[in-house]
Amino acid sequence: MPLRSLVRSVLVLALAALAVAVPGAAVPHDPDRGRHSTGCGLPAPHQPGETARYSLVSGGVEREYLVRLPRDYTPGRTWPVLLAYHGRGGGAEGMAGYSGLTGLPAVVVLPDALLGEGGRSAWQGAPYSPPGVDDVAFTRALLDTVESRTCVDRTRVYAAGMSNGGGFTAVLACAAPERIAAIAPVAAAFYPHGLECDTSRAVPVVSFHGTDDSTIPYTGDPGRGLPDVADWNADRAAANGCRRGPEAERLGPDVTALEWTGCAGGADVRHLVVAGGGHTWPGAASAGGSGRTTDTVRACRELWRFVARHRLPLT
């Protein structure tokens, strides 16, 4: 090899080595950096298409939860995560049974609440919650565990819940907006939780509520600290900086959707009003509460259509 060519080759190799060794040197751009969980590439924790029960310790207490893997789950593809919180006195199995959420194309995680007042399971944020419970910390630990065992998209984590569980999704939007891309409260009990909210990011919301809900009245219950549901959604839209709406869309004879758009960071707010609906999960496969439900819409499909278009910003 001519001397000039040999010198050029040595210089190229030296510069390449220097680029690797020097802190801050340029690295190839990876558009999915930070999106893939550490569980990508690992064997599935259980059979795809099935549900398994697991446990972890949070706050010194053993907590349990179910995980449903999609039928076509593979560890080489990132999947969304849907957290599903049952109502007061309920459990993960019941939530899986009536909600229809386990049929969605996501890793569906159904946690169990601890026992609160009256020996009934309940989530943080309600007056009957277990004293000192920190379900926000439990959720963070739960997500860390799920992300370490399954291949999920860390920017597509959503939270849905029924009644007290729906109210807890609003607690998560307040306290953990960096982990939850969007929330979907159903027949939710929005008790004043007293937490100082992280306002660094607006969280998109799709909610559902029946006008004849006798458990969590649509018009609110000041004596219990429950707000008017229409006002709660309007206040959320204002907090999210929405510039347009609400625009009304008739989805059927008993369901009207109200939507606020042009919100900060795309954090739109959509509210489905079920005329005459009770304390139920709309379109429930089995009993999800009390009172009349609706056949016009299925909450699982409507909420997924909304939340699936939202992502957390990459960090």
C-alpha positions, 0 to 999 in steps of 0.5 A: 500500500502506498505510504500516503494511503497507509497514513490516510487509513491510520488517521481515519481509524484514529479519528473513529476511536477518538469519537468513541472515547470522547464524552459527548461524541455524536452517536447514530440517531435512534427515533425509538430511543427511550420508547422500548422497555427493558423487557424487550427481547426477553421471553414472554412472562406467560403464554400470550393470549392468557392472563396471569396473576403476579405480586410485588412489594410496594410500601412494605406491603405485598400487592397483587395484579393481573397481566393479560398479554395479547394473543399475538404478543412477541418480545420483539415488538413494543406494545401499549400498556393499559392499566385498569382499576376496578371500583370500590369493593371490586377486584381485578377479575371482575374488572376483566370480566365486565369491561372488555378491556382484555380484548384490546391490542395492549398489555392490560394490567389489572391491579387489586386495591387494598381493603379500606373502610368497611373491609372493602377494597378501595383506591387512594383519593377517596374518603374510604381509602385505606389509611396512608395508602400510596397507590401512586407509588404502587402504580409506579412500581407496577409499571417498572415491573411490567416494563422490565418483564414485557416489551412495551412502549413506555410512551403509550401507557394509559389508565382506565377505571370504574367508579372509585377506580375511575377517580383514581385515574384522575389522581394519577393524571395529577401526580404522575403525568410523566408516566400516564399518556391519557386517562379514561374514567368511567362513572368516576368518583372525583373526590377531592384528593388533596394532592399537589398536582404536577402541572408540567404536562396536561393529560388527555381525558375521555370520560363516561357517565350516566345521567341517572347514576344514583351512586355517583350522581351526574349533578354531583353531591356537595355533601360528599365532595363530589363535583358536577360531572359536566363541570368537572370535564369543563374544568379539565378542559380549561386546565388543559388550555383547550381553545375550542369546544365543547362540540357535541356529537350524537353517537346514538339515541342515548349517548352524546359526546362532548369534545374540547380540542385545541388543547395544550400538547394535544391534551384534548378532553372528550366526555360521553354522556349516557342519557338515563344511564346508571352506575355502569360500564357502558356496553358492559359484557356483564354487571359492572355496577347498578342501573341501566347501561347502554347498547349504543357504545362500548366503553372499551372501544370508545376509550381505546379509540381516544387514548391510543392516539396519544403518547408521552413525549420522549425523554 
